[in-house]
Amino acid sequence: MKPWGNLGVVETIYEDEVYDDDDDDDDDDDNSSNSPSLLSSPPSPLHSSAQAWSSAMGCKTDVLMHVQGTAFHLHKDPLISRSTYLRRKLTEKSELTLSPPLNITAETFALVVDFCYGTHLLVTPFNVASLLVAADLLGMTEAKGEDDSNLKQMTENYFQKFIAVNGKYAAIVFKSCLALLPEAETTSFLVSRCVEVMNLTEDSKGLDGYFDDVISLRADDFKIVAESMHQRFEYQDLLYRIVDFYLE
């Protein structure tokens, strides 16, 4: 039997597609690395190994997943081997809906599925927050071997290597993870970590320009972020500025 990652690239089996298949001409996808990309719509792999898995293993799809109105016909084994949450939920079920409080979109879940099937996953400043949150919520913390990495480890490594040292990338992640609160902070401390990076890498702390995004937060979400920053931050004056701005 071929390893999962070498089963080829074929069309993901969707009932209701939310993506275009116009990315079929990405000839250099296999040669891309996890270097930071500033594409606003990164060429996420829209094809998975679902059909190839069926052919190689001689089995049809046996799981139906619903995420934000999109139905995914998938195989149970690749999913439960990567996610402790899905392993627990799919033990005696063949159909599952991911709904709140799981803050996972159909687009993010498609990337998660690609990862489960062994497809190359392109991580960027625009999707690292949603993937990190999904990895935490779905319990994707297990590796399949010594040379393998789990989704949590892979996205966290990307954050440390590229986001934690670059204020420009941190600002992108900061904006994207505001929509993922409170999970983005309660699971991965993403908002407070991004603010910390921007504070350390920006000059006298262009940070004020990002405060406008803060006023859109619900009071409960802002409280979570503020408490987290209070525990993590050595620079309390910045926290006070943010709190004062929010209260005003």
N, C-alpha and C positions, 0 to 999 in steps of 0.2 A: 504493500500500500504506500502511496505517496504521502509525504508529510503534508500537513494542512497548508503550510505556506507555499507549497509548490503545486497546488491543485489547479492553478490557472486562474484567469480572471474572467468572470462571467457576470451576467446581469443579476443583481439582487432581486429576489422574488418579493414584489410588493403587490398588494391589492389596490391601494390608492396611492399613487406616486405623488410625491411633493417635490421631486427633483427633475431636472432636465437630464437627458442622456447625451447632451452635446459634448461631453468631455471624453468621448470615445477616442479622440485623437491625441490624448496625452501620452505620446510615445516615450517621454523621458520620465514617467512616473516612478519606474523602478530604480532610477538613478538619483532620485531626489533624496535629500537628507533632511534632518530635522533642524536645519538652519532657519533662523527667523525669517518669515515672509510677511510682507506688508500688504498682501493682496486682501482687499476687503471681503472678497468671496473666494477663499482659497479653494483650489481644485481638489476638494475632498473626494476620496475614492468612492464613486457611486456604484461600483460593481463589487460584489462579494463572491465567495466561493460556494454559495449555497447549491447551485446546480451541479458544480463539479464534485461537491461532497456527496450529493445524491448518486452520481455516476460512479465515483470511486468506492463508496461504501455499499452501494446497492440498496440504498434506503431513501424513502421519500421524506419530505419535511414532516415533522411531527409536533411542531409547536406553532401556535398562532399568537403573536404579540400585537397588542393595540397600544399605540402611542400617539396621542393628539389627533385622533381621527385617521391615522395611517395604520394599515395592517401589514405585518411582516410575517411571512411564512418561512419558518426557520427550522433548524435542527437542534434538538435539546442538548446533545452531548457537547458541542463547542461552547454553548452558553454556560452550562453548569460547571464546565471545567475552568472557567475564568471568573465566574461571579458567585460568591457565596450567597448573595441575596436571591439570585435566580435559581440556584441549586435548592434553596429552601422552599421557594414558591412553586417550583415546577416538579417537585418530587412526585406529587400525585395529581398534577394538572397538566393539560396540554394547551390551555389557553389562559392568557394573563393580560391584564390591562395595567400599564404604568400610568398612574394618575397622582395628583397631589396627595400628600406632601412631597412626592418624588419630583423634584424640579428638573425634569429631563425632557427636552424637545425631541420631536421625531428626527430632526436633522442630526442631533447629537447621538441619539440612539443608533442611527444608521452607521455612524463612525464607530460606535462601540461594537456593533455587530461585525463590521469589517475587521476590527481588531481580534474579536473572538475567533473568526475564521482564519486568521493568520495573514490577512492582507496588510500591506504596508500602510501605516497610518501617518499622514502628514500633520504634525502639530505646529500651530502658528500662534502668535499673540492673540489672534481673534478667536481661537477655539480652545486654548489651553484651560481657561477658566471653566467652561462647560464640561470639558473632559475630566478635569480634576474633581469637580463636584460629582459627576456621574460615577467616577471610579470610587469615590467615598460612599455614595449612596448605594451603589450596587455591590459593594464589598469586593472590588476587583483588585485584590491585594496578593493573589497567589500566582506563582510562576509554575511553568510546566517542566522546568529543568534548570540545571545550573546556568546554562547560557541564555536563558529566557528571562524576560522582564515582564512584570505585570503592569497594567494600565496606570495604576496609582504611582508606581515607581517611575515609569517612563515619563509621565506628565510632570511629576514633581522634579525630576532631574532636569527637564526642559526649563521649568520655571527658574530653578536655581542657576542654570547655565546662561540663560538669555534674558529673563525678565528681571531677576534680582539685581542685575548690574546695569540696567539700561532704563533710564527714566522715561524715554519715549515709548518703549514697549510696555512698561509698567502702567503708563497712562491709558494705553489701549485696553489692557487687561482690567484696569480699574473701572473703566466705563462699562465693559461687558459684564463684569460680575455684579454690578449694582442690580441688574435684572434677575440675578440668581440668589439674592438675599431672601431669607436669612441663611440658607444652606452654604452659600459661598464663604460666610464667615464662621458659622458654627462647625463646619467640617474641615475647612482648609485655611481659615484666617486670611482669605485672599484680599479683602478690602484693606485691612490694616497693614498687611505686608506690602501692598502696592503703594499705599500712602507713605510708608516708611522709605521705600525705594525712591519715590519721587522727591521726598524731603531731603534725602541724602545726595541725590544726583542733580537736582534742579538748582538754579541759583536762588537768591533770596526770594525760595522754596515754592516761580511761576505757578506754584500750587494754588494760589488764590483763583486762578482761572478754572480750576476744577471744582471749586466749592459750589458752583451753580448746580452741579449734578447732585449734590448732597441734599438740597432742599426738596428734591422729588421723593426722598425716602419717606416711608411710613415711620411714624414715631417709634413703633416697636423695633423696626429694623435698625433705625438710627441708634437706639439704645444698645442693641447688641453690638454694633460696630464700635460705639463709644466705649463701652465696657471692655471690649477686647483690646482696643487701642490703649486704654488706661493700664491694662495688665502688661502689654507687650512693649509700650513705648518708653524710651528713655527721654524723649523730647515732649514733655507735657505741655509746653507752651503752644505747640502746634495743635494738640488736642483741644486746648482751651479756645484757640482761634476758631477751630471747626465747630465746636459746641456753640460759641457765641454767634457765629454766622448762622447756624441752623435755628437758634432761638429767635434771632432777629427776623 
